[in-house]
């Protein structure tokens, strides 16, 4: 009919937004402002050695831009110290310094725990200078 032809076509329905997934139990949600407080940077491993008083710890020397930093990390069972040298890792640069078994630790590297029990350090997927901001 003529009336049907003159009627504008109905607007297409907007796709439904995916339902928000529930947050796993024990996980606290933070705002973007809180996340912005964490300073993540690239850092190059220049030296690594076993901690003399802890079987699970490595003492890692890092170049972060023009600065040198030391961190102590519980990755010894997963990485040989010499295998880390030269890698560009992701560092939490503004973590409050701490002493771990008598050694200064001035940050924290980021790593992922694998379901089968392994561990992988987060690195850049290609060459990147040290001291670059991660976003």
PyMOL commands that set and color helices and strands:
alter all, ss='L'
color gray80, all
select helices_A, chain A and resi 2-6+32-36+81-84
alter helices_A, ss='H'
color red, helices_A
select strands_A, chain A and resi 40-50+58-64+67-73+88-92+98-100+103-105+108-109+111-113+119-121
alter strands_A, ss='S'
color yellow, strands_A
deselect
rebuild
show_as cartoon
